[in-house]
Amino acid sequence: MITRSLRWRLLLAAAAAVLVALVLSWLFMTLLFQRHLERRLQSELSRDGLALVAALSLDEQGRPALERELSDPRLQKPGGGYYWQISTAQGVLRSRSLWDTALPVPTRAPIDTWRVIEMVGPLGQSLMGLERRLVLERNRAVVIQLAQDVQPLEMARTEFGRELGLFLVLLWLVLSAAAWGQVSLGLRPLRRIRGDLSGLQENAGSRLPSSGLREIQPLTDAINALADVRERDLQVARRRAGDLAHGLKTPLAAMAAQSRRARAAGAIDAADGMDRAVAAIQATVDAELARARVAAAANMPLGVSALRRVVENLIAVLERTESGSRIAFTVEVPASLVLAVPVDTLSEIIGALLENAVRYAKRQISVSASAGPGWTAIRIEDDGPGIADGSMQQALMRGGRLDESGHGTGLGLAIAGDLITATQGSLELGQSTFGGLLVTILWPGHAGAARRLKGRDDG
C-alpha cells in the first residue's frame, strides 16, 4: 500500500537520503575530530620537546642533563601516561613516569623535523610520540623522545561520536518532519485537482481551473482536453441515437400499415405477430432514447428553472387533451421557488408524472412544493385508484406501471425516475390525501444551490 502512494514514496526517499547523508556526516566529523585531537597532541608534544631542548645540556662525559624539568604532573607519576626520554651514547635521561622502563631508541631519527611514531609504553599502553635527533657540541648526537597515552583521545572520540550521533538522530527526525510538510505542501495542488474532478464528474460541462503552476498545468490541460473529447463523443452518440429513432419511424409506420392491411385481409395471426414486433422495436427505440436523455441530464450544466412556470405550462397543455379537460388542477407552488435543474429535464420529469396522474385521476390533481435548508420537495397527488403498497417498488422499474391496470410499458415513468436520479434526486410513492397516488420528488441540496444560482442571475 505504501509503494502505491506518491506521498509515501517521496517521504521514504527523502528520509533515506537524509539518513545516508547524516551517517556519512557522522563518519567524516568523527574522523575530523580525531585528526584534530592528534594534531593538537602533536603540537603539545612539539612544544614540550622544544622546552626540553632549551633546558638540555651535556656534561664533560657527554651525559645529558636538564637545567629544569617539565612541570606536567603526569611526568612525576609512574605510568602516568606522559613520558620523555633523552638518549646519548654516554647515557640516558628519562622522566619519572617511565620508572624502571625505557622507550626504544631508534637507530636513525630525523634531524630536521619531528617524526610521529606509535609505540607501546609502560603497562602496555598505546603511545603516540615524537622523536628527533640533535647534534650538539663536539659532534655529539642526542635523541629526544616524547610520548603520550592515546587512550584519553580514544575516549574523547567515542564520547564525541556518541553525542554527535544522538544529535544527528534528532536532526534526522526534524528533517523528516520538514520533508513531510514539504511533500504535503507540494501535493496540495493535486488534492485541489481531485476536488475539481469530483465537480467534473457531476457536470461534464465544467472544466478544471488553471492551476498557475508550470508542473501541474499540463495535467490540467490534458484532463480538460479529455473532458472536451468525452463531451463531443456524448453529443455525437445522442445525435446518432436521435437519428436512428427518426430513421426507424418510417419503417415502423410502414409495418403498422402492413399489419392493418393483413388484419383487414383476415390474416389475424400474422397481424398480431407484426404488431408485437413493431411494439418490441418501438420499446427498444424508446429505451435507447431514454438512456440518451438520462445521460444528457446527468452531464448537462446546471441551470435555473422556475418551478411554478414549468408546472403551469404543462397543465395548460394537458387541459387541452381529452383526459385533462375533465380534471381540476390545483397548484400550490411558490412563485419564487427555483431549482438548479435544466428546464428541459424538469419539464420531462414533471410532464411524465402529470400525464400518469391525468390518465388515472377521476376529477382532481394537486401539485405542491416546499423548500427548506438544503432540500426541495415536489408532491403530485391524484384521486385515482392508486396502487398497493407491495407494488410500489415494481412500479418504478423500467416497464412497470404506477397502476397495474391498463396497457403499455410505463417507460415514461421509469425515465422520469432515472432523470430524477441523474439530477441527484429521489422519487417516493405513497397514498395521497385524495385516496389516490402520491408521488414525492426530493432534491437534497437543490434549494440552496438554486437560491445561489438565482441570485447570480439576478445580479
ROKOLPA-879703 format. One record per residue: x, z, y of N, C-alpha, C in turn; residue in one letter. Coordinates in steps of 0.2 Angstrom, whole numbers, padded with zeros to 4 digits, always signed. Atoms other than C-alpha are relative to their C-alpha. Layout:
% ROKOLPA-879703
XZYXZYXZYA...
//
This chain:
% ROKOLPA-879703
+0004+0000-0006+0000+0000+0000+0004+0000+0006M-0004+0000-0006+0014+0004+0012+0004-0007+0001I-0003+0007+0000+0023-0013+0008-0005-0005+0003T+0005+0005-0003+0007-0022+0014-0002+0002+0007R+0001-0002-0007+0007-0013+0031+0005-0002+0004S-0005+0002-0005+0016-0021+0045+0003+0006+0004L-0003-0006-0004+0017-0004+0054+0005+0004-0004R-0005-0004+0004+0025+0005+0039+0006-0004-0001W-0006+0003+0001+0037-0009+0036+0005+0000+0006R-0004-0001-0006+0043-0008+0054+0003+0007+0001L-0003-0007-0001+0044+0011+0054+0005+0001-0005L-0005-0001+0005+0053+0011+0037+0007-0003+0002L-0006+0003-0002+0065-0002+0043+0004+0003+0006A-0003-0003-0006+0068+0007+0060+0003+0007-0003A-0002-0006+0002+0070+0024+0051+0007-0001-0004A-0006+0001+0004+0083+0017+0038+0005-0003+0004A-0006+0002-0004+0093+0008+0051+0003+0005+0005A-0003-0005-0004+0094+0023+0062+0004+0005-0004V-0004-0005+0004+0099+0034+0047+0007-0003-0002L-0007+0003+0002+0113+0022+0042+0004+0001+0006V-0004-0001-0006+0119+0022+0060+0002+0007+0001A-0002-0007-0001+0119+0041+0061+0005+0002-0005L-0005-0002+0005+0128+0043+0044+0007-0003+0002V-0006+0003-0002+0141+0031+0050+0003+0004+0006L-0002-0003-0006+0142+0040+0066+0003+0007-0002S-0002-0007+0002+0144+0057+0057+0007-0001-0003W-0007+0001+0004+0159+0050+0046+0005-0002+0006L-0005+0002-0005+0168+0042+0061+0001+0006+0005F-0001-0006-0005+0165+0058+0073+0004+0005-0004M-0004-0005+0004+0172+0070+0059+0007-0002+0000T-0007+0002+0000+0187+0059+0057+0003+0000+0006L-0003-0001-0006+0190+0058+0075+0001+0007+0002L-0001-0007-0002+0188+0077+0077+0006+0002-0004F-0006-0002+0004+0201+0079+0063+0006-0003+0003Q-0006+0003-0003+0213+0067+0071+0001+0004+0007R-0001-0004-0006+0210+0077+0087+0004+0006-0001H-0003-0006+0002+0215+0093+0079+0007-0001-0002L-0007+0002+0002+0230+0085+0071+0005-0001+0006E-0004+0002-0006+0236+0078+0087+0002+0006+0004R-0001-0006-0004+0233+0095+0096+0006+0004-0004R-0005-0004+0004+0243+0104+0082+0007-0003+0001L-0006+0003-0002+0257+0091+0084+0003+0002+0007Q-0003-0001-0007+0258+0094+0102+0002+0008+0001S-0002-0007+0000+0259+0113+0100+0006+0001-0004E-0006-0001+0003+0272+0112+0087+0006-0004+0004L-0005+0003-0004+0282+0100+0098+0002+0004+0006S-0002-0005-0005+0281+0112+0112+0004+0006-0002R-0004-0005+0002+0287+0126+0102+0007-0002-0003D-0007+0003+0002+0301+0115+0095+0004+0000+0005G-0004+0000-0006+0307+0112+0112+0002+0007+0003L-0002-0007-0002+0307+0130+0116+0005+0003-0005A-0005-0002+0005+0317+0133+0100+0007-0003+0002L-0006+0004-0002+0330+0120+0106+0003+0003+0006V-0003-0003-0006+0331+0128+0123+0003+0007-0001A-0003-0007+0001+0335+0145+0116+0005+0000-0006A-0004+0000+0006+0346+0139+0102+0008+0000+0002L-0007+0000-0001+0365+0142+0102+0004+0001-0007S-0004+0000+0006+0379+0141+0089+0006+0005+0001L-0006-0005-0001+0392+0155+0086+0007-0004-0002D-0007+0003+0001+0411+0152+0083+0000-0003-0007E+0000+0003+0007+0407+0149+0064-0005-0006-0001Q+0005+0006+0000+0393+0136+0068-0007+0003-0003G+0006-0003+0002+0379+0148+0063-0005+0000+0006R+0005+0000-0005+0363+0146+0073-0002+0007+0002P+0002-0007-0003+0357+0160+0085-0005-0002+0005A+0005+0001-0006+0342+0162+0097+0001+0005+0005L+0000-0005-0006+0343+0170+0114-0007+0003+0000E+0007-0003+0001+0324+0173+0112-0004-0004-0005R+0004+0003+0005+0311+0170+0099-0007-0002+0003E+0007+0001-0002+0294+0163+0100-0005+0006-0001L+0004-0006+0000+0280+0175+0104-0006+0000-0004S+0006+0001+0004+0267+0169+0092-0001+0006-0005D+0000-0006+0005+0261+0185+0082+0000-0003-0007P+0000+0002+0007+0259+0174+0066+0007-0001-0002R-0007+0001+0002+0278+0172+0066+0003+0006-0003L-0002-0007+0002+0280+0191+0063-0003+0002-0006Q+0004-0002+0006+0268+0192+0048+0002-0004-0006K-0002+0004+0006+0275+0187+0031-0006-0004-0003P+0005+0004+0003+0265+0172+0025-0006-0001+0006G+0005+0000-0005+0256+0172+0042-0003-0007+0002G+0003+0007-0001+0253+0153+0042+0004-0004+0005G-0003+0004-0005+0265+0148+0056+0008+0002-0002Y-0007-0001+0002+0284+0145+0052+0005-0004+0004Y-0005+0004-0002+0300+0139+0059+0006+0001-0003W-0006-0001+0004+0317+0136+0052+0005-0004+0004Q-0006+0004-0003+0334+0131+0060+0006+0000-0006I-0005+0000+0006+0347+0125+0047+0006-0004+0003S-0006+0004-0001+0365+0120+0049+0004+0001-0007T-0004-0001+0006+0379+0118+0036+0003+0007-0001A-0003-0006+0001+0386+0135+0040-0006+0006-0001Q+0005-0005+0001+0369+0145+0039-0007-0002+0002G+0007+0002-0001+0350+0145+0041-0003+0006+0004V+0004-0005-0004+0339+0155+0054-0007-0002-0001L+0007+0002+0001+0321+0156+0050-0005+0006+0003R+0005-0005-0003+0305+0165+0056-0001+0006-0005S+0001-0005+0004+0300+0182+0049-0006-0002-0005R+0006+0002+0004+0284+0174+0042+0002-0004-0006S-0002+0004+0006+0294+0164+0029+0003+0006-0005L-0002-0005+0004+0300+0181+0022+0006-0002-0004W-0006+0001+0004+0311+0178+0007-0001-0008-0003D+0000+0007+0002+0307+0159+0006+0003-0004+0005T-0003+0004-0005+0313+0144+0015-0003-0007-0001A+0003+0007+0000+0307+0127+0020+0005-0005-0003L-0005+0005+0002+0315+0112+0011+0004-0004+0005P-0004+0003-0006+0329+0105+0022+0001-0007-0002V+0000+0007+0002+0328+0086+0022+0008-0002+0001P-0007+0003+0000+0344+0076+0019+0001-0004+0006T+0000+0004-0006+0340+0064+0033-0006+0001+0004R+0005-0002-0005+0330+0069+0048+0001-0005+0006A-0001+0004-0006+0327+0058+0064+0003+0004+0005P-0003-0003-0006+0337+0061+0079-0003-0001+0006I+0003+0001-0006+0327+0053+0092-0007+0002+0001D+0007-0002-0001+0310+0059+0089-0002+0006-0006T+0002-0004+0005+0300+0072+0079-0004-0003-0005W+0003+0004+0006+0294+0067+0062-0005+0005-0003R+0006-0004+0003+0277+0073+0055+0001+0000-0008V-0001-0001+0007+0279+0080+0037-0006+0004-0003I+0005-0004+0004+0267+0088+0024+0004+0003-0005E-0004-0004+0005+0274+0102+0013-0004+0005-0003M+0003-0006+0002+0270+0117+0003+0004+0006+0002V-0004-0006-0003+0274+0134+0011-0001+0006-0005G+0001-0006+0004+0273+0152+0005-0007+0001-0002P+0006-0001+0003+0259+0157-0006-0004-0006-0001L+0004+0006+0002+0255+0139-0010-0004-0003+0006G+0004+0003-0005+0249+0135+0007+0002-0008+0002Q-0001+0006-0002+0247+0117+0013+0002+0000+0007S-0003+0000-0006+0258+0114+0028+0000-0007+0003L-0002+0006-0004+0259+0101+0042+0005+0002+0005M-0005-0003-0005+0275+0102+0052+0004-0006+0003G-0004+0005-0003+0288+0093+0062+0007+0002-0001L-0007-0001+0002+0306+0091+0059+0005-0005+0004E-0004+0004-0004+0321+0084+0069+0007+0002-0001R-0007-0001+0001+0340+0083+0068+0003-0001+0007R-0004+0000-0006+0351+0088+0083+0007+0000-0001L-0007+0000+0000+0369+0085+0086+0003+0004+0006V-0002-0004-0006+0377+0099+0097+0007-0001+0000L-0008+0000-0001+0395+0103+0102+0004+0000-0006E-0005+0001+0005+0409+0099+0091-0003-0004-0006R+0003+0005+0005+0398+0086+0082-0003+0004-0006N+0004-0004+0005+0388+0100+0073-0007-0002+0000R+0007+0002+0001+0371+0094+0066-0004+0006-0002A+0005-0006+0001+0356+0106+0067-0007-0004-0002V+0007+0002+0002+0339+0103+0058-0005+0005+0002V+0005-0005-0003+0325+0111+0067-0007-0002-0004I+0007+0001+0003+0308+0113+0057-0005+0005+0002Q+0006-0005-0002+0291+0120+0062-0005-0003-0005L+0006+0002+0004+0276+0120+0051-0006+0005+0001A+0006-0004-0001+0258+0127+0051-0005-0001-0005Q+0005+0001+0006+0245+0130+0038-0006-0004+0003D+0005+0004-0002+0232+0117+0039-0007+0002-0002V+0006-0002+0002+0218+0127+0031-0005+0002+0006Q+0004-0001-0006+0211+0133+0048-0003-0007+0003P+0002+0007-0002+0210+0114+0053-0006-0002-0005L+0005+0003+0005+0200+0110+0037-0006+0004+0001E+0006-0004-0002+0188+0125+0041-0003-0002+0006M+0003+0002-0006+0186+0119+0058-0004-0007-0001A+0004+0007+0002+0182+0101+0052-0006+0001-0004R+0006-0001+0004+0170+0107+0039-0006+0003+0005T+0006-0003-0004+0160+0118+0052-0002-0005+0005E+0003+0005-0004+0160+0104+0064-0004-0005-0003F+0004+0005+0004+0154+0092+0051-0007+0002-0001G+0007-0003+0002+0140+0104+0046-0005+0000+0006R+0004+0000-0006+0134+0107+0064-0002-0007+0002E+0002+0007-0002+0135+0089+0068-0005-0003-0004L+0005+0003+0004+0125+0084+0053-0007+0003+0001G+0007-0003-0001+0111+0096+0057-0002-0003+0007L+0002+0003-0006+0111+0089+0075-0002-0007-0001F+0002+0007+0002+0110+0071+0068-0006+0000-0004L+0007+0000+0003+0096+0076+0057-0006+0000+0005V+0005-0001-0006+0086+0082+0072+0000-0006+0004L+0000+0006-0004+0091+0067+0081-0003-0006-0004L+0004+0005+0004+0085+0056+0067-0007+0001+0000W+0007-0001+0000+0068+0064+0067-0003-0002+0007L+0002+0002-0007+0067+0062+0086+0000-0008+0001V+0000+0008-0001+0072+0043+0085-0006-0003-0004L+0005+0002+0004+0060+0041+0071-0007+0000+0003S+0006-0001-0004+0046+0048+0081-0001-0005+0006A+0000+0005-0005+0051+0037+0095-0002-0007-0002A+0001+0007+0003+0051+0022+0084-0008-0001-0002A+0007+0000+0002+0033+0027+0078-0004-0002+0007W+0004+0002-0007+0027+0027+0097+0002-0007+0002G-0001+0007-0002+0036+0010+0100-0004-0005-0004Q+0004+0005+0004+0028+0002+0085-0007+0000+0001V+0007-0001-0001+0011+0009+0089-0001-0004+0007S+0001+0003-0006+0013+0003+0107+0001-0008-0001L+0000+0007+0001+0019-0014+0101-0005-0004-0004G+0005+0002+0004+0005-0016+0089-0007+0000+0003L+0006-0001-0003-0008-0011+0101-0004-0007+0002R+0004+0006-0002-0012-0029+0107-0003-0003-0007P+0003+0003+0006-0015-0034+0088-0007+0004-0001L+0006-0004+0001-0028-0019+0087-0005-0003+0005R+0005+0002-0005-0036-0026+0103-0003-0007-0003R+0002+0006+0003-0037-0043+0094-0005+0001-0005I+0004-0002+0006-0045-0035+0079-0007+0001+0003R+0007-0002-0003-0059-0028+0090-0003-0006+0003G+0003+0006-0003-0061-0045+0099-0003-0005-0006D+0003+0004+0005-0063-0053+0082-0006+0002-0003L+0006-0003+0002-0077-0042+0077-0006-0003+0005S+0005+0003-0005-0086-0049+0093-0001-0008-0002G+0000+0007+0002-0081-0067+0087-0004-0001-0006L+0004+0001+0006-0089-0064+0070-0008+0001+0002Q+0007-0001-0002-0105-0058+0078-0003-0006+0004E+0002+0006-0004-0106-0073+0090+0005-0005+0000N-0005+0005+0001-0097-0089+0086+0001-0004+0007A-0001+0003-0006-0099-0095+0104+0005+0004+0004G-0005-0004-0003-0087-0081+0110+0007-0002-0002S-0007+0001+0002-0068-0083+0111+0004+0006+0002R-0004-0005-0002-0054-0072+0112+0003+0000+0007L-0003+0000-0007-0047-0067+0129+0007-0001+0000P-0007+0001+0000-0030-0072+0134+0004+0007+0000S-0003-0006+0001-0018-0058+0129+0005+0002+0005S-0005-0001-0005-0005-0061+0143+0007+0002-0003G-0006-0001+0003+0009-0058+0130+0003-0007-0003L-0002+0006+0003+0020-0073+0125+0000+0000-0007R-0001+0000+0007+0022-0067+0107-0007+0000-0003E+0007-0001+0003+0003-0064+0105-0004-0006+0002I+0004+0005-0003-0004-0079+0115+0000-0006-0005Q+0001+0005+0005+0000-0092+0101-0005+0002-0005P+0005-0002+0005-0010-0082+0089-0007+0000+0003L+0007+0000-0003-0025-0080+0101-0002-0008+0001T+0002+0007+0000-0024-0099+0104-0002-0003-0006D+0002+0003+0006-0024-0103+0086-0007+0002-0003A+0007-0002+0002-0039-0092+0082-0006-0003+0004I+0005+0003-0004-0049-0099+0097-0001-0007-0002N+0001+0007+0002-0045-0117+0091-0003+0000-0007A+0003+0000+0007-0050-0112+0073-0008+0001+0001L+0007-0001-0002-0067-0105+0081-0003-0006+0002A+0003+0006-0002-0069-0121+0090-0002-0005-0006D+0001+0004+0006-0067-0131+0074-0006+0002-0004V+0006-0002+0004-0079-0120+0065-0007-0001+0003R+0006+0001-0003-0092-0121+0078-0002-0008+0000E+0002+0007+0001-0091-0140+0078-0002-0002-0007R+0002+0001+0007-0092-0140+0059-0007+0002-0001D+0007-0002+0001-0108-0130+0060-0005-0004+0004L+0005+0004-0003-0116-0141+0073-0001-0007-0003Q+0001+0006+0004-0112-0156+0063-0004+0001-0006V+0004-0001+0006-0119-0148+0047-0007+0001+0002A+0007-0001-0002-0135-0143+0057-0003-0007+0001R+0003+0007-0002-0137-0161+0064-0001-0004-0007R+0001+0003+0006-0134-0168+0046-0006+0002-0004R+0006-0003+0003-0147-0156+0039-0007-0003+0003A+0006+0003-0004-0160-0162+0053-0001-0007-0002G+0001+0007+0001-0156-0180+0050-0003-0001-0007D+0003+0001+0007-0159-0178+0031-0007+0002+0000L+0007-0002+0000-0175-0169+0034-0005-0006+0003A+0004+0006-0003-0181-0183+0046+0000-0006-0004H+0000+0006+0004-0175-0196+0034-0004+0000-0006G+0004-0001+0006-0185-0189+0020-0007+0000+0001L+0007+0000-0002-0201-0188+0030-0004-0007-0003K+0003+0007+0002-0205-0207+0027-0001-0001-0007T+0001+0001+0008-0201-0207+0008-0005+0005-0002P+0005-0005+0002-0212-0191+0006-0007-0002+0002L+0007+0002-0002-0226-0198+0016-0002-0006-0004A+0002+0005+0005-0225-0214+0005-0002+0002-0007A+0002-0003+0007-0225-0204-0011-0007+0003+0001M+0006-0003-0001-0240-0194-0004-0006-0006+0000A+0005+0006+0000-0249-0211-0001-0001-0003-0007A+0001+0002+0007-0245-0217-0018-0004+0005-0005Q+0004-0005+0004-0252-0201-0025-0007-0001+0001S+0007+0000-0002-0268-0203-0016-0003-0007-0003R+0003+0006+0003-0270-0221-0022+0000+0000-0008R+0001-0001+0007-0266-0216-0040-0006+0004-0002A+0006-0005+0001-0279-0202-0039-0006-0004+0001R+0007+0004-0001-0292-0215-0032-0001-0005-0006A+0000+0004+0006-0287-0226-0047-0002+0003-0006A+0002-0004+0006-0291-0212-0059+0006+0002-0004G-0006-0003+0004-0273-0208-0064+0001+0007+0003A+0000-0007-0003-0276-0189-0060+0006+0003-0002I-0006-0003+0002-0262-0183-0071+0007-0002+0004D-0006+0002-0003-0249-0194-0063+0000+0002+0007A+0001-0002-0007-0256-0190-0045+0002+0007+0000A-0002-0007+0000-0254-0171-0049+0007+0001-0001D-0008+0000+0000-0236-0174-0055+0003-0002+0006G-0003+0002-0006-0232-0183-0040-0001+0005+0006M+0001-0005-0005-0240-0170-0029+0005+0006-0001D-0005-0005+0001-0229-0157-0037+0007-0002+0002R-0007+0002-0002-0213-0167-0035+0000+0000+0008A-0001+0000-0007-0217-0170-0017+0000+0007+0003V+0000-0007-0002-0221-0151-0014+0007+0003-0001A-0006-0003+0002-0205-0147-0023+0006-0002+0005A-0005+0003-0005-0195-0159-0012-0001+0003+0007I+0001-0003-0007-0203-0153+0004+0002+0007+0000Q-0002-0007+0000-0200-0135-0001+0008+0001+0001A-0008+0000-0001-0181-0139-0003+0002-0002+0006T-0002+0002-0007-0180-0148+0013-0002+0006+0005V+0002-0005-0004-0189-0134+0022+0005+0006-0001D-0005-0005+0001-0177-0121+0014+0007-0002+0003A-0006+0002-0003-0162-0131+0019+0000+0000+0008E+0000-0001-0007-0168-0132+0037-0001+0007+0002L+0000-0007-0002-0172-0114+0037+0007+0003+0000A-0007-0002+0000-0154-0110+0032+0004-0002+0006R-0003+0003-0006-0148-0121+0046-0002+0004+0006A+0002-0004-0006-0159-0112+0059+0002+0007+0000R-0002-0007+0001-0154-0095+0052+0008+0001+0002V-0007+0001-0002-0135-0100+0054+0000-0001+0007A-0001+0001-0007-0138-0106+0071-0002+0006+0004A+0002-0006-0003-0147-0090+0076+0006+0005+0000A-0005-0005+0001-0133-0079+0069+0006-0002+0004A-0006+0002-0004-0120-0089+0079-0001-0002+0007N+0002+0002-0006-0129-0093+0094+0002+0006+0006M-0002-0005-0006-0123-0084+0111-0006+0004+0002P+0006-0004-0002-0134-0070+0117-0003-0003+0006L+0003+0002-0006-0147-0075+0129-0005+0006+0002G+0005-0004-0002-0161-0066+0139-0007-0003-0001V+0007+0003+0001-0179-0068+0133-0005+0005+0003S+0006-0004-0002-0194-0061+0142-0005+0000-0005A+0004+0000+0005-0204-0055+0128-0008-0001+0001L+0007+0001-0001-0221-0055+0136-0002-0007+0001R+0001+0007-0001-0219-0073+0142+0000-0004-0006R+0000+0004+0007-0215-0079+0124-0006+0002-0003V+0007-0001+0003-0230-0070+0117-0006-0003+0003V+0006+0004-0004-0242-0077+0130+0000-0007-0002E+0000+0007+0002-0236-0094+0127-0002-0002-0007N+0002+0001+0007-0238-0093+0108-0007+0001-0001L+0007-0001+0000-0255-0086+0110-0004-0005+0003I+0003+0006-0003-0260-0100+0122-0001-0006-0005A+0001+0005+0005-0256-0112+0108-0004+0001-0005V+0004-0002+0006-0264-0103+0094-0007+0000+0002L+0007+0000-0002-0280-0101+0104-0003-0007+0000E+0003+0007+0000-0282-0120+0104-0001-0002-0007R+0001+0002+0007-0282-0120+0085-0007+0002-0003T+0006-0002+0003-0297-0119+0074-0001+0007-0002E+0000-0007+0003-0292-0102+0066+0001+0005+0006S-0001-0004-0006-0286-0095+0083-0005+0001+0005G+0005+0000-0005-0301-0099+0093-0005+0006-0001S+0005-0006+0001-0311-0085+0085+0003+0007+0000R-0004-0006+0000-0298-0072+0087+0001+0003+0007I-0001-0003-0006-0297-0059+0101+0007+0003+0000A-0007-0003-0001-0279-0056+0106+0000+0005+0005F-0002-0006-0005-0273-0040+0114+0007+0000+0000T-0007+0000-0001-0256-0040+0122+0002+0006+0004V-0002-0006-0004-0248-0023+0127+0008+0000+0000E-0008+0001+0000-0230-0029+0131+0002+0001+0007V-0002+0000-0007-0222-0023+0147+0003-0006+0003P-0003+0006-0003-0218-0037+0159+0007+0000+0001A-0007-0001-0001-0201-0030+0162+0005+0000-0006S-0003-0001+0006-0196-0029+0144+0004-0007-0002L-0004+0006+0002-0182-0042+0139+0004+0002-0006V-0004+0000+0006-0172-0045+0123+0006-0004+0001L-0007+0004+0001-0154-0051+0120-0001-0004-0006A+0001+0005+0006-0161-0064+0108-0002-0007+0004V+0002+0007-0003-0162-0083+0112-0007-0001+0000P+0007+0001+0000-0179-0089+0117-0002-0004-0006V+0002+0004+0006-0180-0102+0103+0000+0004-0006D+0001-0004+0006-0176-0089+0090-0005+0005+0000T+0006-0005-0001-0188-0076+0097-0007-0004-0001L+0007+0003+0001-0202-0089+0098-0001-0002-0007S+0001+0001+0007-0199-0094+0080-0002+0006-0004E+0001-0006+0004-0199-0076+0074-0008+0002+0001I+0007-0002-0002-0215-0071+0084-0005-0005-0002I+0005+0005+0001-0223-0088+0081-0002+0000-0008G+0002-0001+0007-0222-0086+0062-0004+0006-0002A+0004-0006+0001-0229-0069+0062-0007+0000+0003L+0006+0001-0002-0243-0073+0073-0004-0005-0004L+0004+0005+0004-0248-0089+0063-0002+0004-0007E+0003-0004+0006-0249-0077+0047-0005+0004+0002N+0005-0004-0002-0259-0065+0057-0007-0004+0001A+0006+0005-0001-0271-0079+0063-0003-0002-0007V+0003+0002+0006-0273-0085+0045-0004+0005-0003R+0003-0005+0004-0279-0069+0038-0004+0005+0004Y+0004-0005-0004-0287-0059+0053-0007-0003+0000A+0007+0002-0001-0305-0058+0055-0002-0001+0007K+0002+0001-0007-0308-0055+0073+0005+0002+0005R-0004-0004-0005-0294-0045+0081+0008+0000-0002Q-0007-0001+0001-0275-0046+0083+0003+0003+0006I-0003-0004-0005-0264-0034+0093+0007-0001+0000S-0008+0001-0001-0246-0037+0100+0002+0005+0005V-0003-0005-0004-0237-0022+0107+0007+0001-0001S-0008-0001+0000-0219-0017+0111+0002+0006+0004A-0003-0006-0004-0209-0002+0117+0007+0000-0001S-0007-0001+0000-0191+0002+0120+0002+0007+0002A-0003-0007-0002-0180+0017+0121+0007-0001+0001G-0007+0001+0000-0162+0021+0122+0003-0003-0006P-0004+0003+0005-0153+0009+0111-0005-0003-0005G+0005+0003+0005-0169+0002+0102-0006-0004+0004W+0006+0004-0002-0183-0011+0104-0005-0001-0006T+0005+0000+0006-0199-0011+0093-0006-0005+0002A+0006+0004-0001-0212-0025+0092-0005+0001-0006I+0005-0001+0006-0228-0022+0082-0006-0005+0001R+0006+0005+0000-0241-0036+0077-0005+0003-0005I+0005-0003+0005-0257-0029+0069-0006-0005+0000E+0006+0004+0001-0272-0038+0062-0005+0004-0004D+0005-0004+0004-0289-0033+0054-0002-0004-0006D+0002+0003+0006-0287-0044+0039+0000+0004-0006G+0000-0004+0006-0286-0039+0021+0006+0004-0002P-0006-0003+0002-0268-0033+0021+0003-0001-0007G-0003+0001+0007-0258-0031+0006+0002+0007-0003I-0001-0007+0004-0255-0017-0007+0007+0002+0001A-0007-0003-0001-0240-0005-0005+0005-0003-0004D-0005+0002+0005-0232-0011-0021+0002-0007+0001G-0001+0007-0001-0232-0029-0015+0004-0002+0007S-0003+0001-0006-0224-0027+0002+0007-0003+0000M-0007+0003+0001-0206-0030-0004+0000-0007-0002Q+0001+0007+0003-0211-0045-0014-0002-0005+0005Q+0003+0004-0005-0220-0052+0001+0005-0003+0005A-0005+0002-0004-0204-0053+0011+0005-0005-0003L-0004+0004+0003-0195-0063-0002-0001-0007+0001M+0001+0007-0001-0192-0081+0000-0005-0003-0005R+0005+0003+0004-0208-0090-0007-0005+0005-0001G+0005-0005+0000-0218-0074-0006-0005-0001+0006G+0005+0000-0006-0233-0071+0005-0002+0007+0002R+0002-0007-0003-0239-0057+0016-0007+0001-0002L+0006-0001+0004-0256-0060+0007+0000-0003-0006D+0000+0003+0006-0257-0063-0011-0005-0006-0001E+0005+0006+0001-0272-0075-0009+0003-0005+0004S-0001+0006-0003-0271-0092-0003+0006-0004-0003G-0004+0004+0003-0259-0106-0006+0006-0001+0004H-0006+0002-0004-0242-0112-0001+0006+0005-0002G-0006-0003+0002-0224-0105-0002+0001+0006+0004T-0002-0006-0005-0224-0092+0013+0007-0001+0002G-0007+0000-0002-0207-0099+0018+0001+0002+0007L-0001-0002-0007-0210-0097+0036+0001+0007+0002G-0001-0007-0001-0212-0078+0035+0007+0002-0003L-0007-0002+0003-0196-0077+0024+0005-0002+0005A-0005+0002-0006-0187-0087+0038+0000+0005+0005I+0001-0005-0006-0194-0075+0051+0004+0006-0002A-0004-0006+0002-0186-0061+0041+0007-0001+0000G-0007+0002+0000-0170-0070+0039+0003+0000+0007D-0002+0001-0007-0169-0074+0058+0000+0007+0003L+0000-0007-0003-0173-0055+0062+0007+0003-0003I-0006-0003+0003-0159-0050+0050+0007-0003+0004T-0006+0003-0003-0147-0063+0058+0001+0002+0007A+0000-0002-0007-0151-0056+0076+0001+0008-0001T-0002-0007+0001-0146-0038+0069-0006+0004+0000Q+0006-0003+0001-0164-0033+0067-0003+0002-0007G+0003-0002+0007-0175-0026+0053-0008-0001+0001S+0007+0001+0000-0193-0030+0048-0003+0005-0005L+0003-0005+0004-0205-0017+0041-0008-0002-0001E+0007+0001+0001-0223-0019+0034-0004+0006-0001L+0004-0006+0001-0237-0006+0034-0007-0002+0001G+0007+0001-0001-0255-0003+0037-0002+0001+0007Q+0001+0000-0007-0262-0007+0054-0006+0005+0001S+0006-0004-0002-0275+0004+0063-0006-0004-0001T+0006+0004+0001-0287-0010+0061-0002-0001-0008F+0001+0001+0007-0286-0009+0042+0003-0006-0003G-0003+0006+0003-0276-0025+0040+0008+0002-0001G-0007+0000+0001-0257-0028+0040+0003+0002+0007L-0004-0002-0005-0245-0020+0052+0008-0003-0001L-0007+0003+0000-0228-0030+0055+0004+0003+0006V-0004-0003-0005-0215-0020+0064+0007-0003+0000T-0006+0003-0001-0199-0028+0071+0004+0005+0004I-0004-0005-0004-0185-0016+0076+0007-0003+0001L-0007+0002-0002-0169-0021+0085+0004+0006+0003W-0004-0006-0003-0157-0006+0087+0005-0003+0005P-0005+0002-0005-0146-0008+0102-0002-0005+0005G+0001+0006-0004-0155-0023+0109-0003+0002+0007H+0003-0002-0006-0164-0013+0123+0005+0001+0005A-0005+0000-0004-0148-0008+0131+0004-0006+0002G-0003+0007-0001-0140-0025+0129-0004-0004+0004A+0004+0004-0004-0155-0033+0136+0000+0002+0007A+0000-0003-0007-0155-0022+0151+0006-0002+0004R-0006+0002-0003-0137-0026+0154+0000-0007+0002R+0000+0008-0001-0139-0045+0152-0005-0001+0006L+0004+0001-0006-0154-0044+0164+0002+0001+0006K-0003-0002-0006-0145-0035+0177+0005-0005+0002G-0005+0005-0002-0131-0048+0176-0003-0006+0002R+0004+0006-0003-0143-0062+0178-0003+0000+0006D+0003-0001-0006-0152-0055+0192+0005+0001+0006D-0006+0000-0005-0135-0052+0201+0002-0007+0001G
//
